[in-house]
Amino acid sequence: MDDIKTTIHGDATSDQIKAIDHVGSHARLLAGPGTGKTKTLTRRVLSLILQHNADPETILLLTFTRLAAAQLKDEIKKVLEPLGKATPQVSTLHSFALRQILYNSSRVDALPRPIRIADDWEERHVIQEDLKRVLNLKEIAEVQKLINQLSTDWETLRVDEIGWEQQFPNPAFLGAWRGHKEQYGETLRAELVYQLKKQLNQNRDFQLDKEYKHILIDEYQDLNACDLAVVNELAKRGAELFVAGDDDQSIYGFRFATPTGIRNFDQFYQNAQKLALEICFRCDKNILHSAEFVASLDPARLPKPTRPKDEADDGEVLIVGFRDQTHEAESIAKKIKSLIDAGTNPDQITILLRSDRNGTLSKPIIELLKKQGVDVSLSTDSELDNNKEYRAVLSIIRLLVDETDCLAWRTLLQIGQNGLGDECIKNLENYAQSKGIRFSEAIQKIAGNPNELQRFGQKISNFVSETKAIIEELKAIENPADVINSLVDKFITASEVKEQVKKYFVGILENQEKTDLENLIKVVSISSDFIEQETKENAVNILTMHQAKGLTFDVCFIVGAEDEFIPGRNTGDKEGDERRLLYVSMTRARHKLFISYCNKRTGQQRHSGSNSGTEKRTLTRFLRDSKIPIKQVK
């Protein structure tokens, strides 16, 4: 027993042990940055299994991102596997929702069959473009706004209100969207969690795949109204909740997450235990105190006893005001080069930006650093997601799993160099509508009888034959990872992209219970980004403030800390999101934090629209009254 306790508790602090060992009621764990929240969650799972004899099958750990889920699962597995114990389910809420809906596929008729989640690229380049054409709208932005509104209504549960359809900004859009679903069979990702909520609440026949008795939720402050409703329904079914998070780190207001859920947890779940982690092991004293000043500007925040560890250094925090962005870039590049020359590893240095429209902030810094021989990494996730070779690989994998996948066939037609394209796609859609069949069925019919579509029939037939030949060749390969490698080598030319895609797909396979292509596709479909942010080794990483959440660095530069950017035009709750975003950014730094702003920048002021030469920029209001030293560079 002592050995088990040592394994579970290890070097945990007294407040961590209290959270690790708690049983018997719902509980909320307030955990500020660097206080050991992840360690506490993993060890709590171990405690439930090894000390309290909980069946791993009855434990569910929910996280916000796929990468976080994989890391948590790996940490737990390292301990349990040598002991012959199974690893509990660890997943994102979207993944869990999909799993439950698939488990109840015969009892749920609200979604097209087979369930096919449209990814971000498909939503932008297929669904939105099609709806723009069908609705005869001038700008794609109009369609984006309507889809965002639909997603908003799911996430805020507005869709449950009486008369919702009549109140929707463009009722014709709903009909067009449903028509597109009928032809292509897609489901939007935002609908997944809503459908789970709806089924748990209204469908008596809906069953969970397991009898969950313990549900642990990471980053609870990031849940929106729909997410919280799902959690409540799970609690009603007998699960004991253990939620961890920090209201000061609630930064996803754009998906309607608010700090309210974690702040009111103990009121909503009466008799819930209130727990807190006190010691920050990450930030040096001055960094933590400076960040705490920003957090303290919110009168509604939950009080936290967060303090630096006793042996923490003072650390360095400095605000620097520059005349213009040329001087800002030169100074930052010079400082970074001196840090590296003094022994700081480049990948322990990050530059955080609130906004970087057209590379306005990043480009001058990158150019100067490269001139000094410093490697720089700027996130290119969206560019890679738009890579036609990657889209081709993904579409072939989808067809390997399901040859009737309408969006996969459509994507290959849309991006291919086969003499086909928009006009061919329109003809196929019209043919499918006239026959009352889906898009993929129309392709198969034309491939079997090219004369059915005179202008494009033979080209479609040749395209289908070539695609099926590739699929049949890949079906002969037993190992899914070998299938991935073969496909990537065949379709992707750039070596850097090739390795990145292989790492992404193989990494998903390795972290799933079932290492097959069908499961890989499920994970890819519900991931919010192509590749969740991972930093590049031996390079200075430039990230947005949102991308930096969950990451830590020895040195952080927050560039563009001006009212113009943060909070910008945001007021009310949105201004609160911006303040918390700054807090999160500041707490990414361990030892050194440099914050810069400029009096003038080139081009127009982003929010005011005034010319940069006629309006003076100012330091963000969130830092004006802080005790952080301010240096002016003329």
Order of alpha helices (4+ residues) and beta strands (2+ residues): alpha-alpha-beta-alpha-beta-alpha-beta-alpha-beta-alpha-alpha-alpha-alpha-beta-alpha-beta-alpha-beta-alpha-alpha-beta-beta-alpha-beta-beta-alpha-beta-alpha-beta-alpha-alpha-alpha-alpha-alpha-alpha-alpha-alpha-alpha-beta-beta-alpha-beta-beta
